[in-house]
């Protein structure tokens, strides 16, 4: 359970930092850092950042009671795996000259998915008998 708790805390920190960045500095991150085109407004990007912060807080809650709720990690795995697929499809088919950004996002989402799968696998084998 210790490994899964560590993975959840690490993943929550990553989600929280990404969310904070998107909520506070969407134009800088998307246009300046990622080289994506300017948007007419960034409220949707900012709202995604706020949602990411909330998602991170739920991860922390699960990590704090991981012995009883280790299986809740499947929700986070589902989100991460679907993000990896979404980013891969974007990189392959509609990147419009911005493919490197989407390949990095794909690799990152895939790595986090793998870490969560590793952590939940370890937790499954370490769970108390009968759960």
TAJO-V264273 format. One record per residue. PSI is psi in radians with two decimals (999 if undefined). OMEGA is omega in degrees with one decimal (NA if undefined). D_FIRST is the distance of its C-alpha to the first C-alpha in Angstrom with 2 decimals. Layout:
<<PSI | OMEGA | D_FIRST> <PSI | OMEGA | D_FIRST>>
//
This chain:
<<-0.49 | -179.1 | 0.00> <-0.70 | -179.7 | 3.79> <-0.78 | -179.9 | 5.44> <-0.72 | 178.0 | 5.22> <-0.78 | 178.7 | 6.12> <-0.74 | 178.3 | 8.61> <-0.75 | -180.0 | 9.92> <-0.75 | 178.2 | 10.50> <-0.74 | 179.0 | 12.25> <-0.79 | 179.3 | 14.18> <-0.68 | 177.5 | 15.20> <-0.71 | 178.3 | 16.23> <-0.73 | 178.9 | 18.30> <-0.84 | 179.1 | 19.95> <-0.73 | 179.9 | 20.78> <-0.76 | 178.8 | 22.05> <-0.74 | 176.6 | 24.23> <-0.78 | -179.7 | 25.57> <-0.76 | 179.3 | 26.33> <-0.75 | 178.2 | 28.02> <-0.79 | 179.6 | 30.05> <-0.64 | -179.7 | 31.17> <-0.66 | -174.9 | 32.04> <-0.61 | -173.2 | 34.03> <0.93 | -174.5 | 35.39> <-0.76 | -177.4 | 35.60> <-0.76 | 179.3 | 38.97> <-0.80 | -177.9 | 38.13> <-0.80 | -174.9 | 34.95> <-0.78 | -176.6 | 36.43> <-0.89 | -176.5 | 40.01> <-0.85 | -175.2 | 39.89> <-0.88 | -175.2 | 36.67> <-0.24 | 178.7 | 36.20> <0.39 | 178.6 | 39.94> <2.78 | 179.5 | 39.85> <2.74 | 178.0 | 42.99> <2.53 | 174.4 | 43.60> <2.67 | 175.9 | 42.89> <-0.54 | 174.9 | 45.48> <2.76 | -172.4 | 42.87> <0.29 | -177.6 | 39.21> <-0.61 | 180.0 | 38.21> <-0.64 | 177.3 | 36.12> <-0.76 | 178.3 | 34.27> <-0.73 | 179.4 | 33.78> <-0.61 | 175.1 | 32.54> <-0.67 | 176.0 | 29.98> <-0.74 | 178.2 | 28.80> <-0.73 | 177.8 | 28.56> <-0.72 | 179.1 | 26.57> <-0.66 | 177.3 | 24.13> <-0.76 | 176.6 | 23.66> <-0.71 | 177.7 | 22.99> <-0.72 | 178.2 | 20.48> <-0.70 | 179.1 | 18.65> <-0.64 | 176.2 | 18.76> <-0.67 | 176.4 | 17.23> <-0.73 | 178.5 | 14.27> <-0.75 | 178.5 | 13.95> <-0.75 | 178.3 | 14.28> <-0.74 | -179.9 | 11.51> <-0.63 | -178.2 | 9.16> <-0.44 | 178.0 | 10.62> <0.72 | -172.6 | 9.90> <-0.49 | -179.9 | 6.71> <-0.68 | -179.5 | 6.43> <-0.49 | -170.2 | 9.92> <0.47 | -177.5 | 10.30> <-0.58 | -176.9 | 7.76> <-0.27 | 175.4 | 11.06> <-0.30 | 179.2 | 12.88> <-0.42 | 177.9 | 11.73> <-0.57 | 177.7 | 14.63> <-0.73 | -179.9 | 17.04> <-0.65 | 177.1 | 16.16> <-0.75 | 179.5 | 16.36> <-0.78 | 179.3 | 19.68> <-0.86 | -177.8 | 21.06> <-0.76 | -179.5 | 20.23> <-0.71 | 178.5 | 21.61> <-0.61 | 174.2 | 24.67> <-0.73 | 178.4 | 25.27> <-0.75 | 178.8 | 25.23> <-0.80 | 179.3 | 27.79> <-0.81 | -179.8 | 29.84> <-0.67 | 177.7 | 30.06> <-0.80 | 178.7 | 30.95> <-0.70 | 177.3 | 33.70> <-0.79 | -179.5 | 34.99> <-0.67 | -176.5 | 35.16> <-0.67 | -166.7 | 36.92> <-0.50 | -173.7 | 39.37> <0.59 | -176.1 | 40.07> <-0.39 | 177.6 | 39.15> <0.89 | 177.9 | 42.82> <0.00 | -179.3 | 42.69> <0.47 | -175.9 | 39.27> <-0.70 | -178.5 | 37.31> <-0.69 | 178.9 | 35.64> <-0.76 | -176.1 | 33.85> <-0.52 | 174.9 | 32.53> <-0.69 | 177.2 | 31.57> <-0.77 | 178.6 | 29.48> <-0.69 | 177.6 | 27.88> <-0.84 | -179.0 | 27.25> <-0.74 | -179.0 | 25.69> <-0.83 | 179.8 | 23.43> <-0.64 | 178.1 | 22.31> <-0.73 | 179.1 | 21.79> <-0.75 | 179.6 | 19.70> <-0.68 | 175.8 | 17.40> <-0.79 | 178.7 | 17.25> <-0.74 | 177.5 | 16.36> <-0.75 | 178.7 | 13.53> <-0.71 | 177.5 | 12.07> <-0.73 | 177.5 | 12.83> <-0.81 | -179.1 | 11.26> <-0.75 | -179.4 | 7.88> <-0.55 | 175.6 | 8.31> <-0.77 | 177.0 | 9.69> <-0.73 | -179.6 | 6.99> <-0.68 | 180.0 | 4.81> <-0.74 | -178.7 | 8.35> <-0.32 | -179.5 | 9.05> <-0.05 | -176.7 | 6.50> <2.68 | 176.0 | 7.44> <2.58 | 179.8 | 10.28> <2.41 | 177.2 | 13.61> <0.03 | 178.1 | 15.66> <999 | NA | 13.34>>
//
